[in-house]
Amino acid sequence: MSALTVFTETSNKIPVVSFAVGFRVGSTADPVGKEGLARITARLFRRGMVSLGAEALEESIDRLGSEFGADASPSSSSVHGECISRNVEAFSELMSRIIGEPAFAEDELGRVVRETQAELVEARDSDRSLAGRAFRRTLFAGHPYARRVAGTLASLATITQADVRAHYERAFTRANAVVAVSGDVTESDARALAEKLVSRLPEGTKNVDSVGDPAGPKGRHLVVVDKPERTQTQLVIGAIGSRADDPDHYPWMVGNTVFGGTFTSRLMQEIRAKRGWSYGASSRVGFDRHREAFTMWTAPAAKDTAACLALELELLGELAAKGVTDEEVAFAKNYLVRSHAFDLDTAKKRVHLPFEEALYDLPPGYHTDYVRHVEGVDTKAINAALANRVKIDDLVIGAVVTQAEMGTALAEAIPNLASKTVLAQDFE
């Protein structure tokens, strides 16, 4: 039997113990046409075990003063729970049965599918969600990251009990598991509890993630979600971003903090403070097991959208061409180091750092040596990273607007536009 990867962080400040079990298989493994399978499988854990129906399971969780949840992301699936200390043995036993003896009942599968389909329809009312989906499916076209973790109305309807069981047998094995235990428990007891959590799982084999990095489209591409009577726009601009193991990953992250990572960043100052075009203006360098997106988000009034878009493109071009200053870097580094304290203020947060490193195959110390990484970055390295990584000519722009009123102006605000796509708000 392989050694189980376990992380522990003890603290007796409050009488609570937290558990997380992550598995190295997520929605990127969903078969084509079965998108949403990983998430449906995770959600079904809450819907009953072989020996305990859904209602009785809920009563058991409540009776132990505990919480339980499960979900999936592109690169992983996870279950997590929390309970008061005096019930830790009973709750860990219950969690091991939930994970290791799921019922996956046909009627519960139907309920979860219908609930998820209803959530997808409801999400059409969220302009930010629409903009993000349109952006990702264009940026990551041809790559699993383009697909929704939740699936589509059509794909969810095809998921069968056999599909769920097949995914479960592939993903939920001891070899794929990473466990974190934190709170009011000794380290030795925490490791014993971790073993108990996966005790009903087969050994299996560690998943080999064969998904490659996305390439992204060349040129500038506008994708408009046409929604009537929009007085405000959700606007996202971005490109293929960084890998956690890129040598210039941390320099780019610090440089991005200058650009759009704080309330005093360039984006906020130019778009909100000086012009009042958008309440929020931010940018982010994402990470995952594979190369994720670099994104800029604003929400201008419809009448200001074209001007706001043009200014964002101009600011991004200046960032790539001219970089940042020593003064900006010093401020950004100080902000990042000081704010990192909020990532460490509970045992649950502290144990999550190495847990996530292992689950997503991040470089050792990616989170746990965060302060050292930030402090080791200098202005020269940041500007080299910005010049290398900010692809000003290869961008995707996603917007939720009323096409008849704003579509032409948006396209005209983008020099050298390679393509424009218009989607209905019920696009899948």
GITALIN-V10988 format. One record per pair of residues at least 6 apart in sequence whose ideal C-beta (glycine too) atoms are under 6 Angstrom apart, sorted by sequence separation. I is the first residue (numbers start at 1). J is the second residue. D is the distance in whole Angstrom. If there is no record, write none. Layout:
# GITALIN-V10988
I/J/D ; I/J/D
This chain:
# GITALIN-V10988
48/54/4 ; 123/129/5 ; 140/146/4 ; 259/265/6 ; 271/277/5 ; 272/278/6 ; 286/292/4 ; 343/349/6 ; 344/350/5 ; 411/417/6 ; 30/37/5 ; 47/54/5 ; 61/68/5 ; 242/249/5 ; 259/266/5 ; 260/267/4 ; 271/278/5 ; 286/293/5 ; 30/38/6 ; 83/91/4 ; 300/308/4 ; 48/57/6 ; 70/79/4 ; 137/146/5 ; 181/190/4 ; 272/281/6 ; 285/294/5 ; 357/366/5 ; 411/420/5 ; 136/146/6 ; 242/252/6 ; 271/281/4 ; 298/308/6 ; 357/367/6 ; 27/38/4 ; 69/80/6 ; 284/295/5 ; 399/410/6 ; 26/38/5 ; 181/193/6 ; 68/81/4 ; 181/194/5 ; 268/281/5 ; 283/296/4 ; 81/95/5 ; 267/281/4 ; 353/367/4 ; 354/368/6 ; 67/82/5 ; 179/194/4 ; 282/297/6 ; 353/368/5 ; 296/312/6 ; 66/83/4 ; 281/298/5 ; 64/83/6 ; 65/84/4 ; 403/422/5 ; 79/99/6 ; 278/298/4 ; 177/198/5 ; 278/299/5 ; 260/282/5 ; 278/300/5 ; 64/87/4 ; 260/283/3 ; 277/300/4 ; 174/198/5 ; 216/240/4 ; 259/283/5 ; 45/70/4 ; 66/91/5 ; 64/90/6 ; 214/240/6 ; 64/91/5 ; 174/201/5 ; 256/283/6 ; 277/304/5 ; 42/70/4 ; 173/201/6 ; 175/203/6 ; 42/71/5 ; 173/202/6 ; 174/203/5 ; 175/204/5 ; 256/285/5 ; 42/72/5 ; 175/205/5 ; 176/206/6 ; 340/370/6 ; 173/204/2 ; 175/206/4 ; 176/207/5 ; 277/308/5 ; 253/285/5 ; 39/72/4 ; 120/153/6 ; 252/285/6 ; 38/72/4 ; 60/94/6 ; 337/371/5 ; 42/77/5 ; 117/153/5 ; 337/374/6 ; 336/374/5 ; 38/77/6 ; 117/156/6 ; 116/156/6 ; 333/374/6 ; 113/156/5 ; 242/285/6 ; 244/287/5 ; 241/285/6 ; 27/72/6 ; 241/286/6 ; 26/72/5 ; 28/74/5 ; 26/73/5 ; 27/74/5 ; 26/74/5 ; 49/97/5 ; 243/291/5 ; 26/75/5 ; 49/98/6 ; 26/76/5 ; 329/379/5 ; 26/77/6 ; 50/101/5 ; 240/291/6 ; 241/292/5 ; 49/101/5 ; 109/161/6 ; 241/293/5 ; 45/98/5 ; 50/103/5 ; 241/294/4 ; 326/379/5 ; 22/76/5 ; 23/77/5 ; 49/103/6 ; 48/103/4 ; 106/161/5 ; 238/293/5 ; 239/294/5 ; 22/78/4 ; 238/294/5 ; 45/102/6 ; 48/105/6 ; 104/161/6 ; 238/295/4 ; 21/79/5 ; 324/382/6 ; 236/295/6 ; 237/296/4 ; 20/80/4 ; 44/104/6 ; 104/164/5 ; 259/319/5 ; 323/383/3 ; 47/108/4 ; 236/297/5 ; 19/81/5 ; 235/298/5 ; 323/386/5 ; 18/82/5 ; 234/299/6 ; 17/83/6 ; 258/324/5 ; 320/386/6 ; 144/211/6 ; 232/299/6 ; 233/300/6 ; 319/386/6 ; 320/387/6 ; 17/85/6 ; 44/112/6 ; 15/84/6 ; 43/112/5 ; 145/214/6 ; 232/301/6 ; 233/302/6 ; 255/324/6 ; 15/85/4 ; 258/328/4 ; 320/390/4 ; 17/88/5 ; 74/145/6 ; 143/214/4 ; 231/302/5 ; 289/360/5 ; 319/390/6 ; 40/112/6 ; 230/302/6 ; 233/305/4 ; 289/361/6 ; 320/392/5 ; 262/335/6 ; 140/214/5 ; 258/332/5 ; 237/312/6 ; 257/332/4 ; 317/392/5 ; 316/392/6 ; 139/216/6 ; 213/290/5 ; 213/291/4 ; 254/332/5 ; 138/221/6 ; 138/223/5 ; 134/223/5 ; 134/225/5 ; 77/171/6 ; 130/225/5 ; 85/184/4 ; 96/196/5 ; 100/200/2 ; 92/193/5 ; 96/197/5 ; 100/201/5 ; 135/236/5 ; 305/406/6 ; 95/197/6 ; 96/199/5 ; 131/234/4 ; 306/409/4 ; 310/413/4 ; 92/196/5 ; 96/200/5 ; 302/406/6 ; 306/410/6 ; 309/413/5 ; 131/236/5 ; 128/234/5 ; 127/234/4 ; 306/413/4 ; 39/149/6 ; 39/150/6 ; 35/147/5 ; 36/150/6 ; 36/151/2 ; 28/144/4 ; 35/151/4 ; 35/152/6 ; 244/362/5 ; 245/363/5 ; 36/155/6 ; 40/159/6 ; 244/363/6 ; 35/155/4 ; 36/156/5 ; 34/155/6 ; 27/149/4 ; 33/155/6 ; 37/159/6 ; 244/366/5 ; 41/164/5 ; 250/373/5 ; 254/377/5 ; 34/159/6 ; 37/163/6 ; 41/167/5 ; 251/377/5 ; 41/168/6 ; 250/377/6 ; 255/382/4 ; 254/382/6 ; 34/163/6 ; 37/167/5 ; 251/381/4 ; 251/382/5 ; 255/386/5 ; 252/385/4 ; 251/385/4 ; 248/385/4 ; 252/389/5 ; 25/171/4 ; 23/171/5 ; 23/172/6 ; 24/176/5 ; 239/391/5 ; 23/176/5 ; 23/177/6 ; 139/293/6 ; 239/394/6 ; 21/177/6 ; 22/178/5 ; 239/395/5 ; 21/179/5 ; 20/180/4 ; 237/397/5 ; 19/181/6 ; 236/398/5 ; 18/182/5 ; 183/347/5 ; 235/399/5 ; 18/183/5 ; 182/347/4 ; 17/183/4 ; 182/348/5 ; 233/399/6 ; 234/400/5 ; 16/183/5 ; 17/184/6 ; 17/185/5 ; 233/401/5 ; 15/184/5 ; 182/351/4 ; 180/351/5 ; 230/401/5 ; 12/184/5 ; 230/402/5 ; 2/175/6 ; 5/178/5 ; 6/179/5 ; 7/180/5 ; 8/181/5 ; 9/182/4 ; 227/400/5 ; 228/402/6 ; 180/355/4 ; 220/395/5 ; 221/396/5 ; 222/397/5 ; 223/398/5 ; 224/399/5 ; 225/400/5 ; 21/197/6 ; 218/394/6 ; 10/187/6 ; 226/403/4 ; 8/187/5 ; 224/403/6 ; 178/358/5 ; 178/359/5 ; 8/190/4 ; 25/207/5 ; 24/207/5 ; 28/211/5 ; 224/407/5 ; 6/191/5 ; 6/194/4 ; 222/411/6 ; 222/414/6 ; 220/414/6 ; 220/416/6 ; 226/422/5 ; 220/417/5 ; 221/418/6 ; 220/418/5 ; 221/419/5 ; 222/420/5 ; 223/421/5 ; 224/422/5 ; 225/423/5 ; 227/425/5 ; 219/418/3 ; 225/425/6 ; 1/203/6 ; 75/288/6 ; 75/289/4 ; 139/396/4 ; 138/396/5 ; 135/396/6 ; 135/398/3 ; 134/398/5 ; 131/398/5 ; 131/400/5 ; 130/400/5 ; 127/400/4 ; 152/428/4 ; 76/359/5 ; 75/360/6 ; 134/423/6 ; 124/425/5 ; 18/348/5 ; 11/347/4 ; 22/359/4 ; 9/347/4 ; 9/350/5 ; 9/351/4 ; 7/351/5 ; 7/354/5 ; 7/355/5 ; 5/358/5
